[in-house]
C-alpha cells in the first residue's frame, strides 16, 4: 500500500510538471434541431423526441489530467498520465473545473447533439449488423466492428475491443463529423 501511495504521489508530480499546455480548442456549433434519445436503450432515454438548441461551444477534446490538475490542484484519476483523460471526477468537481476555466458543463442535449455529429444515427453511425454502438456485446467484443458508413469502430473510438481495459491518450482517434474527439469511447 505504501509503494502504491508513493507511486501515485510521483505520478501526480510528473503530471504537474507537464501542466496544461496552450489554449483549449473549442468548436462552436450553430445549434439546431435533432432527434434525442433512443428506443433501444434505457427507459430514461425514451421516447425519441425532437430538441432544438441555441448556438453553443464545446471543447474539441476531453479534458486531460495535466490541464485538470493545473486548474484544480489535484487529480482523482485512477489511470494516471498527463495526456490521459481525467476520470473519477464527481459532478461538482467537473462544474468547478468549468467555472475556473471560464466555461460551463454542456447540457445532456448539447452533449448528445455534439456526439451525434448531426447525423440521424445515434453517435453518428451504427454497426453493419444493425445494432447500435451502445449494444456492442462486451462479453464477446471483437476488435473489428464495421460501421454502416464503412468506417471501422476502432479507428473512431476506444471500446472494449481495443482499449485494453484502460483509458488512452486523448485525441488519438478520428474526429466525428463536427470535429470532436473522444465523445464516443475512452471514458
C-alpha positions in Angstrom: 0.0 0.0 0.0 2.9 2.4 0.8 4.5 1.7 -2.6 1.2 2.4 -4.4 0.7 5.6 -2.4 4.3 6.7 -3.2 3.8 5.8 -6.9 0.6 7.9 -7.0 2.5 10.9 -5.5 5.3 10.6 -8.0 2.8 10.3 -10.9 1.0 13.5 -9.7 4.3 15.3 -9.5 5.2 14.2 -13.1 1.7 15.3 -14.3 2.1 18.7 -12.6 5.5 19.1 -14.3 3.7 18.7 -17.7 0.9 21.0 -16.6 -1.5 22.5 -19.1 -0.2 23.3 -22.5 -1.7 26.0 -24.6 -5.2 27.2 -25.1 -8.1 24.7 -25.3 -9.5 24.3 -28.7 -13.3 24.8 -28.8 -15.8 24.2 -31.6 -18.7 26.5 -32.0 -21.9 24.8 -33.1 -24.7 26.8 -34.6 -27.3 24.7 -32.8 -30.4 23.4 -34.5 -33.0 20.6 -34.0 -32.3 16.9 -33.8 -33.8 13.7 -32.5 -32.7 13.0 -29.0 -33.0 9.7 -27.1 -33.2 6.1 -28.1 -36.0 3.5 -28.3 -33.4 0.7 -27.8 -31.6 2.0 -24.7 -32.6 2.6 -21.1 -36.1 3.7 -20.3 -34.8 7.1 -19.2 -33.7 7.7 -22.9 -37.2 7.1 -24.2 -39.1 8.3 -26.2 -37.1 9.7 -29.0 -38.1 13.4 -29.2 -37.1 16.5 -31.1 -34.9 19.0 -29.2 -33.8 22.4 -30.6 -30.7 24.1 -29.3 -29.2 27.5 -29.5 -25.6 28.0 -30.6 -23.0 26.8 -28.1 -19.3 25.9 -27.8 -17.8 22.7 -26.6 -14.2 21.6 -26.1 -12.8 19.7 -29.1 -11.0 17.2 -26.8 -11.6 15.5 -23.5 -10.0 17.3 -20.5 -6.7 15.7 -19.9 -5.2 15.2 -16.4 -2.4 17.7 -16.9 -5.0 20.5 -17.6 -7.3 19.4 -14.8 -4.6 19.2 -12.2 -3.2 22.6 -13.2 -6.6 24.2 -12.7 -7.8 22.2 -9.7 -4.6 21.3 -7.8 -5.4 17.6 -7.6 -6.0 14.6 -9.8 -8.7 12.0 -8.8 -7.9 9.7 -11.8 -7.2 6.0 -11.3 -5.3 5.6 -14.6 -2.5 8.3 -14.3 -0.9 10.2 -17.2 -0.8 13.8 -18.2 -2.3 13.1 -21.7 -4.9 10.7 -20.4 -8.5 12.0 -19.8 -9.3 12.9 -16.3 -11.7 10.4 -14.8 -13.3 9.6 -11.4 -14.4 13.2 -11.3 -17.7 13.9 -9.5 -20.2 16.4 -11.0 -19.3 19.2 -8.5 -15.6 18.9 -9.5 -16.4 19.0 -13.2 -18.6 22.0 -12.6 -15.9 23.8 -10.6 -13.3 23.0 -13.2 -15.5 24.5 -15.9 -16.2 27.6 -13.8 -12.4 28.0 -13.1 -11.6 27.8 -16.8 -14.4 30.3 -17.8 -16.7 27.7 -19.2 -19.8 25.6 -18.2 -20.8 22.0 -18.5 -22.8 21.1 -21.6 -26.4 20.1 -21.1 -27.3 16.5 -21.9 -28.9 17.6 -25.1 -25.9 19.6 -26.2 -23.6 16.7 -25.5 -25.8 14.3 -27.4 -26.1 16.7 -30.3 -22.3 17.0 -30.5 -21.8 13.3 -30.1 -24.2 12.5 -33.0 -22.3 14.8 -35.3 -25.6 16.0 -36.8 -26.3 12.5 -38.2 -29.5 10.6 -38.0 -27.8 7.6 -36.3 -27.0 7.8 -32.6 -23.3 8.6 -32.1 -23.0 9.2 -35.9 -23.0 5.6 -37.0 -24.2 2.1 -36.3 -22.9 -1.3 -37.0 -23.5 -3.2 -40.2 -25.4 -5.9 -38.4 -28.0 -3.3 -37.5 -27.1 -2.9 -33.8 -26.3 0.4 -32.3 -22.9 1.2 -30.9 -24.3 1.1 -27.4 -25.4 -2.5 -28.0 -21.9 -4.0 -28.6 -21.7 -7.2 -26.6 -18.8 -6.5 -24.2 -18.6 -10.2 -23.3 -17.9 -11.2 -26.9 -16.3 -8.0 -28.1 -14.4 -8.1 -31.3 -11.6 -5.8 -32.4 -13.2 -5.1 -35.8 -16.7 -3.7 -35.7 -17.7 -2.4 -39.1 -20.0 0.6 -39.2 -22.7 1.3 -41.8 -20.7 4.3 -43.2 -17.8 1.9 -43.9 -15.6 3.0 -41.0 -14.1 0.6 -38.5 -15.1 1.4 -34.9 -11.5 1.0 -33.8 -10.5 4.0 -36.0 -13.1 6.2 -34.3 -13.2 5.1 -30.7 -11.7 3.3 -27.8 -14.0 0.5 -26.7 -13.8 -3.0 -25.1 -12.2 -4.5 -28.2 -9.2 -2.2 -28.4 -8.8 -0.2 -25.1 -7.0 -2.9 -23.1 -9.4 -2.0 -20.2 -7.7 1.3 -19.5 -8.1 4.9 -20.6 -6.0 6.1 -23.6 -4.4 9.4 -24.5 -6.9 12.0 -25.8 -7.2 12.9 -29.5 -5.7 9.6 -30.7 -8.7 8.5 -32.8 -10.5 10.2 -35.7 -12.9 13.1 -35.1 -16.6 12.9 -35.6 -18.3 14.9 -38.4 -18.4 18.0 -36.2 -14.7 17.7 -35.4 -15.0 16.4 -31.8 -12.7 13.7 -30.5 -13.4 11.0 -27.9 -17.1 11.7 -27.4 -17.6 8.0 -28.2 -15.5 5.7 -26.1 -12.4 6.2 -23.9 -14.5 7.3 -20.9 
